[in-house]
């Protein structure tokens, strides 16, 4: 199950970093990679929320380097 948790964490971080780019630059990386209109028009409040989600994604990178509590308790 460890691989599933790590895979989910990677996908969450990628999504959050994409929202960070949308919040800061109104540019969508996923759309740029897979086709479509890369510029997203958003309200200022939306951009603040996107940026906060992106910053949370940056913080989540640290979860890869933390000791797993289930392993530590064994």
N, CA, C and O atoms as a MOPAC input file, in Angstrom:
PM7 MOZYME 1SCF
protein

 N      0.82000 1    -1.20400 1     0.00000 1
 C      0.00000 1     0.00000 1     0.00000 1
 C      0.86100 1     1.26300 1     0.00000 1
 O      0.39300 1     2.35000 1    -0.34100 1
 N      2.11800 1     1.10100 1     0.38600 1
 C      3.01400 1     2.25300 1     0.41400 1
 C      3.13500 1     2.90400 1    -0.96100 1
 O      3.15700 1     4.13100 1    -1.06100 1
 N      3.21400 1     2.09800 1    -2.02100 1
 C      3.35700 1     2.64800 1    -3.37300 1
 C      2.12200 1     3.45300 1    -3.75900 1
 O      2.22900 1     4.46300 1    -4.45500 1
 N      0.95400 1     3.01200 1    -3.31100 1
 C     -0.27100 1     3.74100 1    -3.63300 1
 C     -0.29300 1     5.10300 1    -2.93200 1
 O     -0.70200 1     6.10300 1    -3.52100 1
 N      0.14200 1     5.13300 1    -1.69700 1
 C      0.20000 1     6.39800 1    -0.95400 1
 C      1.18400 1     7.36600 1    -1.60100 1
 O      0.89500 1     8.55400 1    -1.74500 1
 N      2.32200 1     6.86000 1    -1.98000 1
 C      3.32700 1     7.72500 1    -2.61800 1
 C      2.85400 1     8.21400 1    -3.98900 1
 O      3.08200 1     9.36900 1    -4.35000 1
 N      2.20600 1     7.35000 1    -4.74200 1
 C      1.67700 1     7.75100 1    -6.04600 1
 C      0.61300 1     8.82900 1    -5.88400 1
 O      0.59400 1     9.80900 1    -6.62900 1
 N     -0.26500 1     8.64500 1    -4.91500 1
 C     -1.30100 1     9.65000 1    -4.66100 1
 C     -0.67300 1    10.97100 1    -4.23400 1
 O     -1.12400 1    12.03700 1    -4.65500 1
 N      0.36000 1    10.91100 1    -3.40600 1
 C      1.02900 1    12.12900 1    -2.96200 1
 C      1.68200 1    12.85200 1    -4.13400 1
 O      1.61500 1    14.07900 1    -4.21600 1
 N      2.30900 1    12.11400 1    -5.03700 1
 C      2.92300 1    12.72400 1    -6.22200 1
 C      1.86500 1    13.43300 1    -7.06300 1
 O      2.07800 1    14.56100 1    -7.50900 1
 N      0.73200 1    12.78100 1    -7.27900 1
 C     -0.32800 1    13.39400 1    -8.08700 1
 C     -0.90800 1    14.63500 1    -7.41500 1
 O     -1.21000 1    15.62000 1    -8.08800 1
 N     -1.06200 1    14.59300 1    -6.11300 1
 C     -1.56800 1    15.76100 1    -5.37700 1
 C     -0.57500 1    16.91500 1    -5.48000 1
 O     -0.97900 1    18.06100 1    -5.67200 1
 N      0.70900 1    16.62600 1    -5.35700 1
 C      1.72300 1    17.67500 1    -5.45000 1
 C      1.75700 1    18.26900 1    -6.85500 1
 O      1.84900 1    19.48700 1    -7.00600 1
 N      1.68600 1    17.43100 1    -7.87800 1
 C      1.66700 1    17.94300 1    -9.25400 1
 C      0.45400 1    18.84300 1    -9.47500 1
 O      0.56900 1    19.91500 1   -10.06800 1
 N     -0.70400 1    18.40300 1    -8.99700 1
 C     -1.90500 1    19.22600 1    -9.13000 1
 C     -1.78500 1    20.54400 1    -8.39300 1
 O     -2.19200 1    21.58800 1    -8.90500 1
 N     -1.22500 1    20.50000 1    -7.18500 1
 C     -1.07300 1    21.72300 1    -6.39800 1
 C     -0.08600 1    22.67900 1    -7.05100 1
 O     -0.31000 1    23.88900 1    -7.06800 1
 N      0.99600 1    22.14700 1    -7.58500 1
 C      1.96000 1    23.01300 1    -8.26100 1
 C      1.35900 1    23.62700 1    -9.52400 1
 O      1.67700 1    24.76300 1    -9.87600 1
 N      0.50200 1    22.88700 1   -10.19600 1
 C     -0.19500 1    23.44300 1   -11.34900 1
 C     -1.08800 1    24.60800 1   -10.91000 1
 O     -1.13100 1    25.64500 1   -11.57200 1
 N     -1.79600 1    24.43500 1    -9.80000 1
 C     -2.64000 1    25.52400 1    -9.29900 1
 C     -1.79200 1    26.72000 1    -8.86700 1
 O     -2.21700 1    27.86700 1    -9.00700 1
 N     -0.59000 1    26.45200 1    -8.34000 1
 C      0.30100 1    27.55800 1    -7.98100 1
 C      0.64700 1    28.37800 1    -9.22300 1
 O      0.63800 1    29.60800 1    -9.18000 1
 N      0.94900 1    27.70500 1   -10.31600 1
 C      1.24500 1    28.41600 1   -11.56600 1
 C      0.03100 1    29.19500 1   -12.06500 1
 O      0.16600 1    30.30900 1   -12.57200 1
 N     -1.14700 1    28.61000 1   -11.92000 1
 C     -2.36800 1    29.32100 1   -12.31900 1
 C     -2.56400 1    30.54200 1   -11.42500 1
 O     -2.90700 1    31.62100 1   -11.90900 1
 N     -2.34800 1    30.37400 1   -10.13000 1
 C     -2.54900 1    31.48500 1    -9.19800 1
 C     -1.57200 1    32.62000 1    -9.39900 1
 O     -1.95000 1    33.79000 1    -9.32700 1
 N     -0.31700 1    32.28500 1    -9.65200 1
 C      0.69900 1    33.32900 1    -9.77800 1
 C      0.78800 1    33.91800 1   -11.18200 1
 O      0.96600 1    35.12500 1   -11.34300 1
 N      0.66300 1    33.06500 1   -12.19400 1
 C      0.92400 1    33.51100 1   -13.56700 1
 C     -0.24900 1    33.32800 1   -14.52300 1
 O     -0.15100 1    33.68500 1   -15.69700 1
 N     -1.35900 1    32.77500 1   -14.03300 1
 C     -2.52500 1    32.44800 1   -14.85300 1
 C     -2.11800 1    31.54700 1   -16.02500 1
 O     -2.61000 1    31.70700 1   -17.14200 1
 N     -1.22500 1    30.61000 1   -15.75700 1
 C     -0.71200 1    29.69100 1   -16.77000 1
 C     -0.88800 1    28.26000 1   -16.28800 1
 O     -0.48000 1    27.92500 1   -15.17600 1
 N     -1.49300 1    27.41500 1   -17.11500 1
 C     -1.83100 1    26.04800 1   -16.75600 1
 C     -0.82600 1    25.08400 1   -17.39500 1
 O     -0.83500 1    24.88800 1   -18.61000 1
 N      0.03100 1    24.49100 1   -16.57800 1
 C      1.07100 1    23.58900 1   -17.06500 1
 C      0.49400 1    22.31900 1   -17.66100 1
 O      0.95200 1    21.87300 1   -18.71300 1
 N     -0.49800 1    21.72600 1   -17.01700 1
 C     -1.08100 1    20.47300 1   -17.51500 1
 C     -1.68700 1    20.68200 1   -18.90000 1
 O     -1.51200 1    19.84800 1   -19.78800 1
 N     -2.38900 1    21.77700 1   -19.08200 1
 C     -2.96200 1    22.08300 1   -20.39400 1
 C     -1.86000 1    22.34700 1   -21.41000 1
 O     -1.99200 1    21.97500 1   -22.57600 1
 N     -0.78800 1    22.97800 1   -20.98600 1
 C      0.33000 1    23.23000 1   -21.90000 1
 C      0.94700 1    21.92200 1   -22.37200 1
 O      1.35200 1    21.80600 1   -23.52900 1
 N      1.02100 1    20.93100 1   -21.47700 1
 C      1.61700 1    19.64700 1   -21.84400 1
 C      0.71200 1    18.80400 1   -22.73100 1
 O      1.18800 1    18.09300 1   -23.61600 1
 N     -0.60200 1    18.88400 1   -22.49100 1
 C     -1.52300 1    17.97400 1   -23.17200 1
 C     -2.46600 1    18.65900 1   -24.15600 1
 O     -3.36400 1    18.01600 1   -24.70000 1
 N     -2.27400 1    19.94100 1   -24.38700 1
 C     -3.06400 1    20.64600 1   -25.39100 1
 C     -4.19200 1    21.45600 1   -24.80400 1
 O     -4.80300 1    21.07300 1   -23.80600 1
 N     -4.45800 1    22.57000 1   -25.42900 1
 C     -5.53900 1    23.44400 1   -24.99700 1
 C     -5.04500 1    24.85600 1   -24.75000 1
 O     -3.87900 1    25.17600 1   -24.98400 1
 N     -5.95400 1    25.69300 1   -24.27300 1
 C     -5.65700 1    27.09100 1   -23.97600 1
 C     -4.96500 1    27.16700 1   -22.62400 1
 O     -5.56100 1    26.81300 1   -21.60700 1
 N     -3.72200 1    27.61900 1   -22.59400 1
 C     -2.92900 1    27.57700 1   -21.36900 1
 C     -3.16300 1    28.75200 1   -20.43100 1
 O     -2.75700 1    28.69700 1   -19.27000 1
 N     -3.80600 1    29.81100 1   -20.90500 1
 C     -4.04100 1    30.98100 1   -20.05200 1
 C     -5.42900 1    30.87400 1   -19.44200 1
 O     -6.41700 1    30.68500 1   -20.15200 1
 N     -5.49700 1    30.99500 1   -18.12000 1
 C     -6.77700 1    30.92700 1   -17.41100 1
 C     -7.08800 1    32.29500 1   -16.80900 1
 O     -6.31100 1    32.82000 1   -16.01100 1
 N     -8.19600 1    32.85300 1   -17.18600 1
 C     -8.64200 1    34.10000 1   -16.58300 1
 C     -9.34800 1    33.77300 1   -15.27100 1
 O    -10.27500 1    32.96300 1   -15.24700 1
 N     -8.91400 1    34.39900 1   -14.18500 1
 C     -9.47000 1    34.12700 1   -12.86000 1
 C     -9.62200 1    35.42100 1   -12.09000 1
 O     -8.93400 1    36.40600 1   -12.35700 1
 N    -10.53800 1    35.40600 1   -11.12500 1
 C    -10.68400 1    36.56500 1   -10.25300 1
 C     -9.49300 1    36.61500 1    -9.29400 1
 O     -8.77800 1    35.62700 1    -9.13200 1
 N     -9.29100 1    37.75100 1    -8.67100 1
 C     -8.18100 1    37.89500 1    -7.72600 1
 C     -8.33300 1    36.93500 1    -6.55000 1
 O     -7.34800 1    36.35700 1    -6.08900 1
 N     -9.55500 1    36.76400 1    -6.06500 1
 C     -9.79100 1    35.85900 1    -4.93800 1
 C     -9.46100 1    34.41700 1    -5.33100 1
 O     -8.85600 1    33.68300 1    -4.55000 1
 N     -9.85600 1    34.01500 1    -6.53000 1
 C     -9.53200 1    32.67000 1    -7.01300 1
 C     -8.02900 1    32.46700 1    -7.07800 1
 O     -7.52100 1    31.41000 1    -6.70100 1
 N     -7.32900 1    33.46600 1    -7.55000 1
 C     -5.87600 1    33.35200 1    -7.67100 1
 C     -5.21500 1    33.22000 1    -6.31000 1
 O     -4.21700 1    32.51200 1    -6.17600 1
 N     -5.75000 1    33.88400 1    -5.30300 1
 C     -5.22300 1    33.74200 1    -3.94000 1
 C     -5.41900 1    32.31500 1    -3.44900 1
 O     -4.50800 1    31.72600 1    -2.86700 1
 N     -6.60500 1    31.75500 1    -3.68100 1
 C     -6.88700 1    30.37800 1    -3.26500 1
 C     -5.97800 1    29.40500 1    -4.01200 1
 O     -5.40500 1    28.50300 1    -3.40100 1
 N     -5.83900 1    29.57900 1    -5.32800 1
 C     -4.96300 1    28.70800 1    -6.11100 1
 C     -3.52100 1    28.77100 1    -5.58600 1
 O     -2.84400 1    27.74800 1    -5.48700 1
 N     -3.06900 1    29.96300 1    -5.25700 1
 C     -1.71300 1    30.13800 1    -4.74600 1
 C     -1.54100 1    29.44200 1    -3.39800 1
 O     -0.51300 1    28.81100 1    -3.15400 1
 N     -2.53300 1    29.55100 1    -2.52700 1
 C     -2.45700 1    28.88100 1    -1.22400 1
 C     -2.41600 1    27.36000 1    -1.38600 1
 O     -1.66300 1    26.68000 1    -0.68900 1
 N     -3.21700 1    26.83500 1    -2.29400 1
 C     -3.20000 1    25.38500 1    -2.56100 1
 C     -1.82500 1    24.98200 1    -3.10200 1
 O     -1.29600 1    23.93500 1    -2.72900 1
 N     -1.25400 1    25.79900 1    -3.96800 1
 C      0.07600 1    25.51400 1    -4.50700 1
 C      1.15500 1    25.53300 1    -3.44000 1
 O      2.05300 1    24.69200 1    -3.44600 1
 N      1.07400 1    26.47700 1    -2.53400 1
 C      2.03900 1    26.52600 1    -1.43400 1
 C      1.89800 1    25.30500 1    -0.53000 1
 O      2.89100 1    24.78500 1    -0.02200 1
 N      0.66600 1    24.85300 1    -0.33200 1
 C      0.45300 1    23.62500 1     0.43800 1
 C      1.08600 1    22.43700 1    -0.28500 1
 O      1.61600 1    21.53100 1     0.35900 1
 N      1.03500 1    22.43500 1    -1.60600 1
 C      1.68600 1    21.38300 1    -2.38000 1
 C      3.19400 1    21.40500 1    -2.21400 1
 O      3.82400 1    20.35300 1    -2.11100 1
 N      3.77700 1    22.59900 1    -2.18600 1
 C      5.20800 1    22.70200 1    -1.94300 1
 C      5.56100 1    22.14000 1    -0.56800 1
 O      6.55700 1    21.43200 1    -0.42100 1
 N      4.76200 1    22.44900 1     0.41800 1
 C      4.97500 1    21.93100 1     1.77000 1
 C      4.84600 1    20.40700 1     1.78600 1
 O      5.57100 1    19.73000 1     2.51500 1
 N      3.94000 1    19.87700 1     0.99700 1
 C      3.69300 1    18.43400 1     0.96800 1
 C      4.88000 1    17.64100 1     0.44300 1
 O      4.98100 1    16.44100 1     0.70000 1
 N      5.77400 1    18.28700 1    -0.28200 1
 C      6.97900 1    17.60200 1    -0.74900 1
 C      7.77200 1    17.06300 1     0.43900 1
 O      8.42300 1    16.02300 1     0.33800 1
 N      7.71400 1    17.77100 1     1.55800 1
 C      8.45900 1    17.33200 1     2.74900 1
 C      7.94700 1    16.00000 1     3.28700 1
 O      8.67100 1    15.33600 1     4.02900 1
 N      6.74000 1    15.58600 1     2.94600 1
 C      6.18900 1    14.31700 1     3.42900 1
 C      6.97600 1    13.12000 1     2.89200 1
 O      6.96000 1    12.05100 1     3.50300 1
 N      7.65300 1    13.28300 1     1.77200 1
 C      8.46300 1    12.20000 1     1.23200 1
 C      9.65700 1    11.88700 1     2.13400 1
 O     10.17800 1    10.77300 1     2.11200 1
 N     10.08200 1    12.85600 1     2.91500 1
 C     11.29900 1    12.70800 1     3.69600 1
 C     11.02600 1    12.47200 1     5.17600 1
 O     11.96000 1    12.40400 1     5.97500 1
 N      9.76700 1    12.34900 1     5.54400 1
 C      9.42300 1    12.09000 1     6.93600 1
 C      9.34400 1    10.59100 1     7.17000 1
 O      8.99500 1     9.82200 1     6.27400 1
 N      9.67300 1    10.19500 1     8.38000 1
 C      9.58500 1     8.78000 1     8.72900 1
 C      8.13700 1     8.37400 1     8.84500 1
 O      7.33500 1     9.08700 1     9.44900 1
 N      7.79500 1     7.24400 1     8.27900 1
 C      6.44100 1     6.72400 1     8.31700 1
 C      6.13300 1     6.24400 1     9.73900 1
 O      6.88400 1     5.43000 1    10.27500 1
 N      5.05000 1     6.72300 1    10.36600 1
 C      4.73600 1     6.36400 1    11.74600 1
 C      4.38600 1     4.88700 1    11.87400 1
 O      4.66300 1     4.28200 1    12.90900 1
 N      3.78700 1     4.29500 1    10.85000 1
 C      3.45800 1     2.86500 1    10.92400 1
 C      4.72200 1     2.01500 1    10.97100 1
 O      4.75200 1     0.99400 1    11.65700 1
 N      5.74700 1     2.41500 1    10.26200 1
 C      7.00800 1     1.68400 1    10.26900 1
 C      7.72300 1     1.90300 1    11.58600 1
 O      8.31800 1     0.97100 1    12.12600 1
 N      7.67900 1     3.10200 1    12.10600 1
 C      8.36200 1     3.43200 1    13.35000 1
 C      7.77100 1     2.67400 1    14.53700 1
 O      8.50700 1     2.32100 1    15.45800 1
 N      6.46000 1     2.41300 1    14.54100 1
 C      5.80300 1     1.75800 1    15.66400 1
 C      6.04700 1     0.25900 1    15.71400 1
 O      5.77500 1    -0.36500 1    16.74000 1
 N      6.55300 1    -0.34400 1    14.63700 1
 C      6.76800 1    -1.79800 1    14.60700 1
 C      7.95400 1    -2.20000 1    15.44000 1
 O      8.27600 1    -3.38500 1    15.52500 1

